[in-house]
Amino acid sequence: MSTSGAPQTSGGKDILLRVRGLKRYFDVSQPLLNRLLEGKPRQILRAVSGINFDIQRGHTFALVGESGCGKSTVANLVVGLYRPTAGTIEFDGQDLAKLQRRSELAAIRRKMAMIFQDPYASLNPRWRVFNIISEPIRAFGLLDDKQAIIDRTAQLLTQVGLSPQDGQKYPHEFSGGQRQRISIARALASDPQFIVCDEPTSALDVSVQAQILNLMSELQQRLGLSYLFISHDLAVVRHMADRIGVMYLGRLCESAPADTLFENPRHPYTRLLLDTIPDIEMTGRKRVPVAGEIPNPIDPPTGCAFHPRCPRVTDVCRRERPHLRPVADGIMVACHAVDAPDHLSGSQAAG
């Protein structure tokens, strides 16, 4: 594997999750008989087309991009809901694909948890909140004593800003923000080191989003958690992430420390995404909206997948696909134009 696409990390920092060459393809073809009668080939959707990233212990790595770019597929791959078509996922130094024994897999899975996007769909409506939160404790055999499980569940409810008495209620008795707090408590029940957060605030009101994000930041600092944070909202990611990866059509087009990416975005797509953030301070800076639609991942464009929408497209962009490569300390970009003379300065790009 070429090292040009490997994330740039400082030596000596502890890597909890390491992803290399990750791919996931889905066969979305019509049934064989239909294809034979209609003379159509198989159709393969390349949801994730070979990405690399690291997540340091106690840090947050965010994947951002428009709907359909593959970021949620990455989340499902990391927690084992999908199996990779190719590539490796190493957690705490162990390659997940090489773990065969059920006990080994269970030990790793206990250290991982996931918070889903929709708090209305991710909780069993027939279960009381106590049973929802305590299920991981029972499933992983963390506690055997009934009173100990009751006490631990009460502690988890308190930890996320709810009352122990709420354990006797059903999910429909709570608001969306409260349901997401229940989801967070369930994720914490197995004492994980790493949590995948798949758009955890996108279904919530803006005021409630801030409360949930503050809670997650507080829990991270208190418990030393590591997050993979999936979002399409850069304004949300800015307050959560240490490092950000920008995805487009199954690939990373830019990866950089969060502050650097906001101050000086290198890839044209990143700049366009930043222009979608409301200008609350009313600076009057020039804004360029993201034009067009994401191409069909079954039949992607030749060369750079972003070239049909790129304001700086050239002939080489149409012919050759750029590879993610380092352009500065800790900054990786996949763009032919990144070193062009008319590249925007940080002040111009960030307004």
C-alpha positions as CSV (number, residue, x, y, z in Angstrom):
1,M,0.0,0.0,0.0
2,S,1.3,3.4,-0.9
3,T,2.2,5.5,2.1
4,S,1.1,8.7,0.4
5,G,-2.5,8.3,1.6
6,A,-1.6,7.5,5.2
7,P,-2.6,10.0,7.8
8,Q,0.1,12.2,9.3
9,T,0.3,11.7,13.0
10,S,2.8,12.8,15.5
11,G,5.2,10.1,16.8
12,G,4.5,8.9,20.3
13,K,0.8,9.5,20.3
14,D,-1.3,6.4,21.1
15,I,-3.5,5.3,18.1
16,L,-6.7,3.6,19.2
17,L,-8.2,3.0,15.8
18,R,-6.3,2.6,12.6
19,V,-8.1,2.3,9.2
20,R,-6.2,1.4,6.0
21,G,-7.4,1.0,2.5
22,L,-11.0,0.5,3.7
23,K,-13.5,-0.4,0.9
24,R,-17.1,-1.4,0.9
25,Y,-18.9,-2.3,-2.3
26,F,-22.6,-3.2,-2.7
27,D,-24.0,-5.3,-5.5
28,V,-27.2,-3.4,-6.5
29,S,-27.8,-5.3,-9.7
30,Q,-31.2,-6.5,-10.9
31,P,-31.8,-10.2,-10.6
32,L,-29.9,-12.4,-13.0
33,L,-32.8,-13.3,-15.2
34,N,-33.7,-9.6,-15.6
35,R,-30.1,-8.8,-16.6
36,L,-30.0,-11.6,-19.1
37,L,-33.3,-10.6,-20.7
38,E,-32.5,-6.9,-20.8
39,G,-28.8,-7.3,-21.6
40,K,-27.7,-5.2,-18.6
41,P,-24.4,-5.7,-16.7
42,R,-24.0,-6.1,-12.9
43,Q,-24.1,-2.8,-11.1
44,I,-21.7,-2.2,-8.2
45,L,-22.1,0.7,-5.8
46,R,-18.7,1.8,-4.4
47,A,-19.9,3.3,-1.1
48,V,-16.4,3.5,0.3
49,S,-13.5,3.3,-2.1
50,G,-10.3,3.0,0.0
51,I,-9.8,5.4,2.8
52,N,-7.2,5.7,5.6
53,F,-7.4,7.5,8.9
54,D,-6.2,7.2,12.6
55,I,-8.0,8.1,15.8
56,Q,-5.9,8.8,18.8
57,R,-6.9,7.8,22.2
58,G,-9.1,10.4,23.9
59,H,-9.5,12.4,20.6
60,T,-12.3,13.0,18.2
61,F,-12.0,12.3,14.4
62,A,-14.9,13.7,12.4
63,L,-16.0,12.5,8.9
64,V,-18.1,15.2,7.1
65,G,-19.7,15.4,3.7
66,E,-23.0,15.6,1.9
67,S,-25.5,12.8,2.1
68,G,-24.5,9.8,0.1
69,C,-20.7,10.3,0.4
70,G,-20.2,7.1,2.4
71,K,-19.5,8.4,5.9
72,S,-22.3,6.4,7.6
73,T,-21.1,3.3,5.8
74,V,-17.7,3.9,7.3
75,A,-19.3,4.1,10.8
76,N,-21.1,0.7,10.2
77,L,-17.9,-0.9,9.0
78,V,-16.0,0.2,12.1
79,V,-18.5,-1.2,14.5
80,G,-18.9,-4.5,12.5
81,L,-22.4,-4.0,11.1
82,Y,-20.8,-4.4,7.6
83,R,-17.8,-6.5,6.6
84,P,-15.2,-4.7,4.5
85,T,-14.8,-5.6,0.9
86,A,-11.1,-4.8,1.3
87,G,-8.8,-3.0,3.8
88,T,-8.1,-3.3,7.5
89,I,-9.6,-2.0,10.7
90,E,-7.2,-2.2,13.7
91,F,-8.6,-1.5,17.2
92,D,-6.1,-1.2,20.0
93,G,-3.5,-2.9,17.9
94,Q,-5.7,-5.8,16.8
95,D,-6.9,-6.4,13.3
96,L,-10.7,-7.0,13.6
97,A,-10.8,-9.3,10.5
98,K,-8.3,-11.7,12.1
99,L,-10.4,-12.3,15.3
100,Q,-12.1,-15.6,15.0
101,R,-13.0,-16.7,18.5
102,R,-16.3,-15.4,19.8
103,S,-14.7,-14.4,23.1
104,E,-12.1,-12.3,21.3
105,L,-14.7,-10.5,19.3
106,A,-16.9,-9.9,22.4
107,A,-13.9,-8.4,24.3
108,I,-13.3,-6.0,21.4
109,R,-17.0,-5.2,20.8
110,R,-17.4,-4.4,24.5
111,K,-14.9,-1.6,24.1
112,M,-16.9,-0.1,21.2
113,A,-20.4,1.5,21.2
114,M,-22.5,3.4,18.8
115,I,-25.0,6.3,19.0
116,F,-27.4,6.3,16.2
117,Q,-28.9,9.2,14.2
118,D,-32.6,8.8,15.0
119,P,-33.4,8.7,18.8
120,Y,-37.0,7.8,17.9
121,A,-36.1,4.7,15.9
122,S,-33.0,3.4,17.8
123,L,-34.9,2.6,21.1
124,N,-37.2,-0.4,21.5
125,P,-40.6,1.1,22.1
126,R,-41.8,-2.0,24.0
127,W,-38.9,-1.9,26.6
128,R,-38.7,0.3,29.6
129,V,-35.7,2.6,29.7
130,F,-34.1,0.5,32.5
131,N,-34.1,-2.6,30.2
132,I,-32.7,-0.6,27.3
133,I,-29.8,0.8,29.2
134,S,-29.0,-2.4,31.2
135,E,-29.1,-4.7,28.2
136,P,-25.3,-4.3,27.3
137,I,-24.5,-4.9,31.0
138,R,-26.3,-8.3,30.8
139,A,-25.2,-9.1,27.3
140,F,-21.5,-8.8,28.1
141,G,-21.8,-10.3,31.6
142,L,-20.4,-7.2,33.3
143,L,-22.5,-7.6,36.4
144,D,-24.5,-10.6,37.8
145,D,-26.1,-9.2,40.9
146,K,-29.5,-7.7,40.2
147,Q,-29.1,-4.8,42.7
148,A,-25.7,-4.0,41.2
149,I,-27.3,-3.7,37.7
150,I,-30.0,-1.5,39.1
151,D,-27.4,0.8,40.8
152,R,-25.3,0.9,37.6
153,T,-28.3,1.8,35.5
154,A,-29.3,4.6,37.9
155,Q,-25.7,5.9,37.8
156,L,-25.8,6.0,34.0
157,L,-29.1,7.8,33.9
158,T,-27.8,10.4,36.3
159,Q,-24.6,10.7,34.3
160,V,-26.5,11.8,31.2
161,G,-28.7,14.3,33.1
162,L,-31.8,12.1,33.7
163,S,-33.3,10.8,36.9
164,P,-33.0,7.1,38.1
165,Q,-36.8,7.1,38.2
166,D,-36.9,7.6,34.4
167,G,-35.8,4.0,34.1
168,Q,-39.4,2.9,34.7
169,K,-40.7,4.9,31.7
170,Y,-41.0,4.0,28.1
171,P,-39.2,5.8,25.2
172,H,-42.4,7.5,24.0
173,E,-42.6,9.4,27.2
174,F,-39.5,11.4,26.4
175,S,-38.6,14.2,24.1
176,G,-36.1,13.8,21.3
177,G,-33.2,15.2,23.3
178,Q,-34.0,13.0,26.3
179,R,-34.2,10.0,24.0
180,Q,-30.7,10.7,22.7
181,R,-29.5,11.0,26.3
182,I,-30.9,7.5,26.9
183,S,-29.0,6.3,23.8
184,I,-25.8,7.8,25.2
185,A,-26.4,6.1,28.5
186,R,-26.9,2.8,26.7
187,A,-23.6,3.4,24.8
188,L,-21.8,4.0,28.1
189,A,-23.2,0.9,29.8
190,S,-20.5,-1.4,28.5
191,D,-17.7,0.9,29.7
192,P,-16.4,1.5,26.1
193,Q,-13.2,3.2,25.1
194,F,-14.5,4.2,21.7
195,I,-17.9,5.5,20.5
196,V,-19.1,5.9,16.9
197,C,-21.5,8.9,16.7
198,D,-23.5,8.7,13.5
199,E,-25.2,12.1,13.1
200,P,-26.2,12.1,16.8
201,T,-27.8,15.6,16.7
202,S,-29.1,15.9,13.2
203,A,-32.7,15.0,14.2
204,L,-32.8,17.5,17.1
205,D,-33.6,21.1,17.5
206,V,-30.6,23.5,17.4
207,S,-30.9,24.4,21.1
208,V,-31.1,20.7,22.1
209,Q,-28.1,19.9,19.8
210,A,-25.9,22.2,21.9
211,Q,-27.0,20.5,25.1
212,I,-26.2,17.0,23.6
213,L,-22.8,18.1,22.2
214,N,-21.8,19.7,25.6
215,L,-22.8,16.5,27.3
216,M,-20.7,14.4,24.9
217,S,-17.7,16.7,25.3
218,E,-18.0,16.5,29.1
219,L,-18.2,12.7,29.1
220,Q,-15.2,12.5,26.8
221,Q,-13.1,14.6,29.1
222,R,-14.3,12.8,32.2
223,L,-14.1,9.2,30.9
224,G,-11.3,9.6,28.3
225,L,-13.5,8.5,25.4
226,S,-12.5,8.5,21.8
227,Y,-15.1,9.4,19.2
228,L,-15.6,8.8,15.5
229,F,-18.1,11.6,14.8
230,I,-20.1,11.5,11.6
231,S,-21.9,14.6,10.4
232,H,-22.9,16.7,7.4
233,D,-22.8,19.8,9.5
234,L,-19.4,21.5,9.7
235,A,-20.7,24.0,12.3
236,V,-21.4,21.1,14.7
237,V,-18.1,19.4,13.9
238,R,-16.1,22.5,14.6
239,H,-16.9,22.3,18.3
240,M,-16.3,18.5,18.7
241,A,-13.4,17.4,16.5
242,D,-9.7,17.4,16.9
243,R,-9.2,16.3,13.3
244,I,-11.6,16.3,10.4
245,G,-11.8,14.2,7.2
246,V,-13.9,15.5,4.3
247,M,-15.4,12.7,2.2
248,Y,-16.7,12.9,-1.3
249,L,-18.1,10.0,-3.2
250,G,-16.5,7.3,-1.1
251,R,-13.1,8.9,-0.7
252,L,-11.3,11.4,1.5
253,C,-10.5,14.6,-0.3
254,E,-9.0,16.4,2.6
255,S,-7.9,15.6,6.2
256,A,-6.5,18.1,8.6
257,P,-6.6,19.3,12.2
258,A,-9.9,21.0,12.8
259,D,-8.6,24.5,13.4
260,T,-6.4,24.3,10.3
261,L,-9.2,23.1,8.1
262,F,-11.5,26.0,9.1
263,E,-8.8,28.6,8.9
264,N,-7.3,27.5,5.6
265,P,-9.3,24.9,3.7
266,R,-7.2,23.5,0.8
267,H,-9.6,21.4,-1.3
268,P,-12.3,23.3,-3.3
269,Y,-15.0,21.1,-2.0
270,T,-14.0,21.9,1.6
271,R,-14.2,25.6,0.8
272,L,-17.7,25.2,-0.7
273,L,-18.9,23.2,2.3
274,L,-17.6,26.0,4.6
275,D,-19.6,28.5,2.6
276,T,-22.8,26.7,3.7
277,I,-22.2,27.7,7.3
278,P,-24.4,30.7,8.2
279,D,-22.4,33.9,8.5
280,I,-23.8,34.8,12.0
281,E,-21.3,37.7,12.4
282,M,-22.5,39.2,9.1
283,T,-18.9,39.8,7.8
284,G,-20.2,40.2,4.3
285,R,-17.6,37.7,2.9
286,K,-18.2,36.4,-0.6
287,R,-19.9,33.0,-0.5
288,V,-20.0,30.4,-3.2
289,P,-22.8,27.8,-2.8
290,V,-22.2,24.1,-3.6
291,A,-23.5,23.7,-7.1
292,G,-24.9,20.5,-8.7
293,E,-25.5,17.1,-7.2
294,I,-23.3,14.3,-6.0
295,P,-22.6,12.0,-9.1
296,N,-24.0,8.5,-9.3
297,P,-21.6,6.3,-7.2
298,I,-22.5,3.4,-9.5
299,D,-21.1,5.3,-12.5
300,P,-18.7,8.0,-11.1
301,P,-17.0,10.6,-13.3
302,T,-13.6,9.9,-14.7
303,G,-10.6,11.5,-13.1
304,C,-11.5,13.6,-10.0
305,A,-15.0,12.7,-8.9
306,F,-15.6,16.4,-7.9
307,H,-14.6,17.9,-11.3
308,P,-18.2,18.3,-12.6
309,R,-18.9,20.7,-9.7
310,C,-15.5,22.2,-9.1
311,P,-14.9,25.9,-9.9
312,R,-11.2,25.3,-10.6
313,V,-11.5,22.3,-12.9
314,T,-8.8,21.7,-15.5
315,D,-8.2,19.1,-18.1
316,V,-6.0,17.0,-15.8
317,C,-8.9,16.9,-13.3
318,R,-11.1,15.2,-15.9
319,R,-8.4,12.6,-16.8
320,E,-6.6,11.7,-13.6
321,R,-7.9,10.9,-10.2
322,P,-5.8,12.8,-7.5
323,H,-4.5,10.8,-4.6
324,L,-4.5,12.0,-1.0
325,R,-1.1,13.3,-0.2
326,P,0.6,15.5,2.4
327,V,0.8,19.2,1.5
328,A,1.8,20.6,4.9
329,D,2.3,19.4,8.5
330,G,-0.7,17.2,9.3
331,I,-2.6,18.2,6.2
332,M,-3.6,15.7,3.5
333,V,-5.3,16.8,0.3
334,A,-6.4,15.0,-2.9
335,C,-6.5,17.8,-5.5
336,H,-4.5,18.6,-8.6
337,A,-5.1,22.4,-8.1
338,V,-3.9,22.6,-4.5
339,D,-0.4,23.9,-5.5
340,A,-1.6,26.1,-8.3
341,P,-0.4,29.7,-8.2
342,D,-4.0,31.1,-7.7
343,H,-4.5,29.0,-4.6
344,L,-6.4,31.1,-2.0
345,S,-4.7,32.2,1.1
346,G,-6.1,31.3,4.5
347,S,-7.6,34.8,5.0
348,Q,-9.3,34.7,1.6
349,A,-10.6,31.2,2.0
350,A,-11.9,31.6,5.6
351,G,-13.2,35.1,4.9
